[in-house]
Amino acid sequence: MLLLVGLGNPGEAYAGHRHNIGFMAVDAIAARHGLGPFRSKFQAQVTDGRIGGPGGTGKVLLLKPQTFMNVSGQAVGEAARFHKLTPEQVIVFHDELDLAPGKVKVKTGGGAAGHNGLRSLDAHLGNAYRRVRLGIGHPGDKARVHGHVLSNFAKADRDWLTPLMDAVADYAPLLVAGRDSDFMSKVAQATRPPKPEKPAQADKPSNGEAVPEPAAPAADTSLGQALLKALRRSS
């Protein structure tokens, strides 16, 4: 069994925050694969079942800590110990400032990079778990980071957020199967914006020569000549 963890803060007040994109990812996976409803256990909201699709089928426990972000490790550690899971059997979905919005990277281990949720997991679990880093972009100023992560996604963000959550849910079986590179590739393909259409070009003949513009019609001088003759006759 694998433990799939979404990081975020509990409660309606935080539901739309950028910091809660991990919760959103786990909710999307549960909905796509018919898992649920969530129930309270391990100081968290959990649901379990099997995920099947591209890549294989595997038993999973989905978990959203209800202990708030800074102490997420309490709930995750409790669940991992109960099910006798090693860190290598844990996959964590979390927001990533250092990735552009909508970009996804998967890595194993590494530092917390200032992320308090990851820091708490490291303390309770070690750091050898897999991380699905979901890009939310950086506000450009370190002083604005706190307000950035703890504010709602803008309406314009829905253009990339909804396709991203759909793709993460669709290709979660690849993660379960350990095919992290395939997961990243499929998500990137599914969320790539469409190429702009090229402007239509004028038709050219098969020999490549430009099509000549149609000649302007010759002026009809018959009426002018008739008038001139009439004037001569009247003079």
C-alpha positions as semicolon CSV with decimal commas, in nm:
position;residue;x (nm);y (nm);z (nm)
1;M;0,000;0,000;0,000
2;L;0,104;0,357;-0,067
3;L;0,016;0,661;0,143
4;L;-0,079;0,961;-0,073
5;V;-0,069;1,281;0,130
6;G;-0,202;1,621;0,033
7;L;-0,069;1,917;0,230
8;G;-0,286;2,212;0,325
9;N;-0,476;2,379;0,607
10;P;-0,817;2,253;0,724
11;G;-1,135;2,459;0,715
12;E;-1,338;2,653;0,460
13;A;-1,140;2,972;0,521
14;Y;-0,831;2,809;0,368
15;A;-0,994;2,591;0,103
16;G;-0,909;2,812;-0,196
17;H;-0,556;2,909;-0,086
18;R;-0,251;2,837;-0,300
19;H;-0,104;2,661;0,005
20;N;-0,391;2,408;-0,022
21;I;-0,316;2,281;-0,371
22;G;-0,203;1,953;-0,212
23;F;-0,551;1,903;-0,064
24;M;-0,700;1,985;-0,405
25;A;-0,484;1,722;-0,576
26;V;-0,584;1,448;-0,331
27;D;-0,952;1,545;-0,362
28;A;-0,922;1,526;-0,743
29;I;-0,761;1,181;-0,725
30;A;-1,031;1,053;-0,488
31;A;-1,308;1,182;-0,713
32;R;-1,158;1,049;-1,036
33;H;-1,100;0,698;-0,901
34;G;-1,420;0,662;-0,701
35;L;-1,262;0,672;-0,356
36;G;-1,446;0,811;-0,058
37;P;-1,609;0,946;0,134
38;F;-1,333;1,083;0,357
39;R;-1,351;0,995;0,727
40;S;-1,166;1,115;1,037
41;K;-0,863;0,912;1,146
42;F;-0,497;0,976;1,237
43;Q;-0,573;1,346;1,305
44;A;-0,662;1,363;0,936
45;Q;-0,928;1,306;0,674
46;V;-0,864;0,973;0,502
47;T;-1,007;0,744;0,238
48;D;-0,870;0,428;0,084
49;G;-0,918;0,195;-0,209
50;R;-0,749;0,093;-0,529
51;I;-0,632;0,314;-0,813
52;G;-0,631;0,167;-1,162
53;G;-0,569;0,308;-1,504
54;P;-0,262;0,387;-1,715
55;G;0,033;0,228;-1,538
56;G;-0,136;-0,036;-1,326
57;T;-0,346;-0,082;-1,014
58;G;-0,246;-0,036;-0,652
59;K;-0,394;-0,002;-0,305
60;V;-0,369;0,348;-0,160
61;L;-0,458;0,545;0,148
62;L;-0,533;0,911;0,075
63;L;-0,473;1,149;0,365
64;K;-0,530;1,520;0,432
65;P;-0,381;1,626;0,770
66;Q;-0,618;1,828;0,989
67;T;-0,336;1,944;1,219
68;F;-0,257;2,256;1,011
69;M;0,037;2,282;0,774
70;N;0,315;2,347;1,024
71;V;0,253;2,019;1,209
72;S;0,143;1,801;0,916
73;G;0,401;1,541;1,014
74;Q;0,204;1,441;1,322
75;A;-0,083;1,298;1,119
76;V;0,135;1,151;0,845
77;G;0,372;0,989;1,092
78;E;0,083;0,837;1,287
79;A;-0,071;0,684;0,973
80;A;0,264;0,554;0,845
81;R;0,346;0,385;1,177
82;F;-0,001;0,228;1,203
83;H;0,028;0,073;0,856
84;K;0,402;-0,002;0,895
85;L;0,491;0,205;0,590
86;T;0,841;0,324;0,511
87;P;0,906;0,678;0,381
88;E;0,957;0,526;0,034
89;Q;0,588;0,427;0,040
90;V;0,471;0,784;0,098
91;I;0,392;1,034;-0,180
92;V;0,331;1,396;-0,080
93;F;0,153;1,658;-0,296
94;H;0,246;2,015;-0,205
95;D;0,269;2,371;-0,336
96;E;0,600;2,479;-0,486
97;L;0,702;2,845;-0,510
98;D;1,005;2,772;-0,727
99;L;0,801;2,628;-1,014
100;A;0,594;2,831;-1,257
101;P;0,217;2,800;-1,212
102;G;0,092;2,470;-1,351
103;K;0,432;2,301;-1,373
104;V;0,488;1,969;-1,195
105;K;0,805;1,794;-1,082
106;V;0,846;1,471;-0,886
107;K;1,152;1,409;-0,670
108;T;1,258;1,181;-0,388
109;G;1,419;1,325;-0,077
110;G;1,586;1,663;-0,054
111;G;1,546;1,959;0,175
112;A;1,231;2,138;0,285
113;A;1,330;2,464;0,109
114;G;1,143;2,671;0,367
115;H;0,820;2,474;0,336
116;N;0,689;2,422;0,689
117;G;0,476;2,124;0,597
118;L;0,774;1,939;0,450
119;R;0,988;2,037;0,747
120;S;0,731;1,878;0,980
121;L;0,717;1,561;0,767
122;D;1,095;1,535;0,773
123;A;1,089;1,549;1,154
124;H;0,828;1,272;1,190
125;L;0,906;1,054;0,888
126;G;1,251;1,128;0,752
127;N;1,296;1,282;0,408
128;A;1,309;0,979;0,176
129;Y;0,949;1,017;0,061
130;R;0,844;1,120;-0,290
131;R;0,730;1,478;-0,341
132;V;0,494;1,590;-0,617
133;R;0,582;1,958;-0,643
134;L;0,288;2,157;-0,782
135;G;0,399;2,495;-0,911
136;I;0,217;2,804;-0,785
137;G;0,481;3,060;-0,890
138;H;0,675;3,308;-0,680
139;P;0,540;3,659;-0,611
140;G;0,885;3,802;-0,690
141;D;0,954;3,942;-0,344
142;K;1,040;3,734;-0,039
143;A;0,838;3,970;0,180
144;R;0,524;3,883;-0,020
145;V;0,557;3,503;-0,001
146;H;0,343;3,459;0,312
147;G;0,054;3,657;0,166
148;H;0,094;3,483;-0,169
149;V;0,059;3,127;-0,040
150;L;-0,214;3,219;0,210
151;S;-0,442;3,384;-0,044
152;N;-0,694;3,239;-0,286
153;F;-0,609;3,146;-0,641
154;A;-0,715;3,424;-0,877
155;K;-0,998;3,362;-1,125
156;A;-0,744;3,368;-1,408
157;D;-0,557;3,079;-1,242
158;R;-0,848;2,848;-1,319
159;D;-0,726;2,834;-1,679
160;W;-0,429;2,623;-1,570
161;L;-0,540;2,494;-1,227
162;T;-0,841;2,292;-1,345
163;P;-0,653;2,113;-1,627
164;L;-0,365;2,048;-1,388
165;M;-0,585;1,883;-1,126
166;D;-0,756;1,676;-1,397
167;A;-0,421;1,557;-1,532
168;V;-0,280;1,474;-1,187
169;A;-0,591;1,265;-1,115
170;D;-0,589;1,095;-1,456
171;Y;-0,224;0,989;-1,435
172;A;-0,199;0,914;-1,062
173;P;-0,176;0,540;-1,147
174;L;0,164;0,609;-1,299
175;L;0,283;0,741;-0,963
176;V;0,140;0,436;-0,788
177;A;0,332;0,218;-1,035
178;G;0,656;0,407;-0,964
179;R;0,671;0,560;-1,312
180;D;0,745;0,915;-1,203
181;S;0,901;1,028;-1,533
182;D;0,601;0,901;-1,730
183;F;0,370;1,081;-1,487
184;M;0,551;1,412;-1,538
185;S;0,554;1,369;-1,914
186;K;0,183;1,286;-1,938
187;V;0,082;1,575;-1,712
188;A;0,298;1,816;-1,912
189;Q;0,138;1,701;-2,239
190;A;-0,213;1,724;-2,099
191;T;-0,165;2,077;-1,965
192;R;0,033;2,225;-2,254
193;P;-0,155;2,524;-2,398
194;P;-0,268;2,482;-2,759
195;K;-0,050;2,637;-3,027
196;P;-0,192;2,954;-3,183
197;E;-0,334;2,909;-3,530
198;K;-0,124;3,044;-3,816
199;P;-0,282;3,317;-4,029
200;A;-0,418;3,197;-4,361
201;Q;-0,184;3,253;-4,657
202;A;-0,282;3,355;-5,009
203;D;-0,314;3,067;-5,254
204;K;-0,015;3,007;-5,479
205;P;0,006;2,805;-5,798
206;S;0,186;2,471;-5,784
207;N;0,499;2,618;-5,954
208;G;0,541;2,861;-5,663
209;E;0,476;3,174;-5,870
210;A;0,258;3,441;-5,720
211;V;-0,095;3,459;-5,846
212;P;-0,127;3,782;-6,051
213;E;-0,384;4,032;-5,944
214;P;-0,682;4,038;-6,182
215;A;-0,652;4,323;-6,432
216;A;-0,887;4,613;-6,390
217;P;-1,164;4,610;-6,654
218;A;-1,102;4,841;-6,950
219;A;-1,300;5,159;-6,940
220;D;-1,608;5,153;-7,164
221;T;-1,561;5,450;-7,401
222;S;-1,861;5,386;-7,626
223;L;-2,088;5,619;-7,425
224;G;-1,831;5,899;-7,433
225;Q;-1,785;5,869;-7,809
226;A;-2,163;5,883;-7,864
227;L;-2,190;6,200;-7,657
228;L;-1,902;6,358;-7,848
229;K;-2,072;6,284;-8,183
230;A;-2,399;6,429;-8,056
231;L;-2,227;6,752;-7,952
232;R;-2,063;6,784;-8,295
233;R;-2,395;6,743;-8,470
234;S;-2,559;7,009;-8,256
235;S;-2,286;7,267;-8,317
